[in-house]
């Protein structure tokens, strides 16, 4: 099942959620997602990994709810 239909009204993660999970500031997350030149490569990788993890969790949760 495509994740769009599983999500329904559920949204994917926000910058605030990524920042909280990654232990970073919202500005740092924003710059990392926009490809800012003053963000370390390790930080960008951490943000992207956190983003993927949060979105996967939400998609799986939505799919479980849709299956019920």
ZIGI-V55095 format. One record per pair of residues at least 12 apart in sequence whose C-alpha atoms are under 10 Angstrom apart, sorted by sequence separation. I is the first residue (numbers start at 1). J is the second residue. D is the distance in Angstrom with one decimal. If there is no record, write none. Layout:
i->(I,I)
j->(J,J)
d->(D,D)
//
This chain:
i->(14,15,17,18,28,32,33,15,16,31,32,15,16,29,32,33,15,28,29,32,33,28,32,29,30,15,29,33,24,28,29,22,24,29,23,24,22,23,22,21,22,22,18,19,22,18,21,22,18,20,21,18,19,15,18,19,21,17,18,21,17,18,18,15,18,13,14,17,18,13,12,13,12,13,14,13,14,12,13,12,13,11,12,13,12,13,12,11,12,10,11,10,7,10,11,6,7,10,3,6,7,9,5,6,7,8,3,4,6,7,8,3,6,7,2,3,5,6,7,4,5,6,7,8,3,4,6,7,3,6,2,5,6,1)
j->(26,27,29,30,40,44,45,28,29,44,45,29,30,43,46,47,30,43,44,47,48,44,48,46,47,33,47,51,43,47,48,43,46,51,46,47,46,47,47,47,48,49,46,47,50,47,50,51,48,50,51,49,50,47,50,51,53,50,51,54,51,52,53,51,54,50,51,54,55,51,51,52,52,53,54,54,55,54,55,55,56,55,56,57,57,58,58,58,59,58,59,59,58,61,62,58,59,62,56,59,60,62,59,60,61,62,58,59,61,62,63,59,62,63,59,60,62,63,64,62,63,64,65,66,62,63,65,66,63,66,63,66,67,63)
d->(9.7,8.7,10.0,9.7,10.0,5.1,10.0,9.6,8.5,8.8,8.6,6.5,9.5,8.5,9.4,7.6,6.8,8.5,7.9,7.0,7.8,9.0,8.4,9.5,9.4,9.2,6.4,9.7,8.9,9.0,9.2,9.2,9.6,9.9,9.8,8.6,6.9,9.6,6.7,9.2,9.8,9.0,9.7,7.9,6.3,6.9,7.0,9.0,9.0,9.8,9.1,9.6,8.7,9.6,6.2,9.4,9.8,9.3,6.0,8.6,8.8,9.6,9.5,8.8,7.5,9.8,8.7,8.2,9.8,7.1,9.2,9.2,10.0,9.7,9.4,6.4,9.6,8.0,6.1,5.7,9.7,9.0,9.1,9.8,9.6,8.0,6.9,8.2,8.1,8.0,9.3,8.7,7.9,9.8,9.9,9.6,6.3,7.4,9.4,6.9,8.9,9.5,9.7,8.3,8.6,7.8,9.5,8.5,8.8,5.1,9.5,6.0,5.4,7.0,9.5,8.4,9.0,4.8,10.0,9.6,8.5,8.3,9.1,8.7,8.2,9.7,8.1,8.3,7.4,6.1,9.2,8.8,8.8,8.1)
//
